[in-house]
């Protein structure tokens, strides 16, 4: 049963610390999305990769957030320095090459910044 | 810009009964997809059903079906024979255009009464 995996599932950190979230897309998927879910903003796209190249990161605060795909099996989202307003659930989703409009979500990383 | 509106923050249904969740959307894309995602307390985003805009026939997946009214830009979800396990937050979403990013509604929290 192929699934998107995300680590860590939970992260509690202090303001100012670096946070790295990892995602392993489903094997064979060539699109990867990072979404953030908060009570105030709901679900919003942070970044989008196709074939490891970033195509859309307009939703991501550039001064502190960065997203990369070092290889086809790993996507990372980093926050440096973290702030309390970054507390949220961060989802990674991957998509099929022949069905770009269908996305499969990972279980999410719940981040709490104190 | 694409927008998705869910006007029902909460809904309740009796077990074995039928419930309809509403969703309207706005898009300038000619080719787009519509989705319903379920998010139980585990936070996992689960794809319930999807509809291609170019298809006139309403999508159906077991007890879940949609009423897609393209001219009215309406995309409602009908759950038949509701089960306790259907209790969750339901998000309507649309995607289209070059980036394929999902635009989510604010969600409808469905409670199923035994």
Interface residues (C-beta under 8 A of the other chain):
Chain A: X31 X33 X35 X42 X43 X44 X45 X48 X55 X56 X89 X91 X93 X95 X100 X101 X102 X103 X104 X105 X107 X108 X110
Chain B: X32 X33 X37 X42 X43 X44 X45 X46 X47 X50 X52 X91 X95 X96 X98 X99 X100 X101 X102 X104 X105 X106 X107
